[in-house]
Amino acid sequence: MPENDCDSWEYSLHIPTDPRAVTVSRRTLRLILTLHHLPHLIDTAELLASEPVSNAVLHTKGPACLRIRHRAGVLQIGAWDADPAPPEPPGDFTEPADAESGRGFALVRSCSDLWGWQPLSRLGLRGKLVWCELGAA
């Protein structure tokens, strides 16, 4: 079934503070994109979702949520967490290959069409949403 430009949808997956949440989020994203006839976006979308979900699980205490939204031919992947502090700015790929951190958002920046973050309250908690976008083409 071909996708229609007016076909908008959104899913939210509440995730626990547990390292397995990254795998669950990636598999859920894969299933959603398959069901919505967007399999060509799966590999990149999983890569893009991993960074903000990993950060939400590893660096914050409290609830987190994966949000997947499709509107006007654009897939938006976001992770909300209960920490209102902004994410670290993207590093760059010129850092040493054995660096343990700082390169994740550089990857998000280079693989997505657009990315950003915004303060966002959910569940009565102040927090932030870190998001990125992919065109369906």
Secondary structure, DSSP 8 states (H G I E B T S, - for coil): ----TT--EEEEEEE-SSTHHHHHHHHHHHHHHHHTT-GGGHHHHHHHHHHHHHHHHHH--S-EEEEEEEETTEEEEEEEES--S-------TTS-TT--SS-HHHHHHHHSSEEEEEE--BTTB--EEEEEEEE--
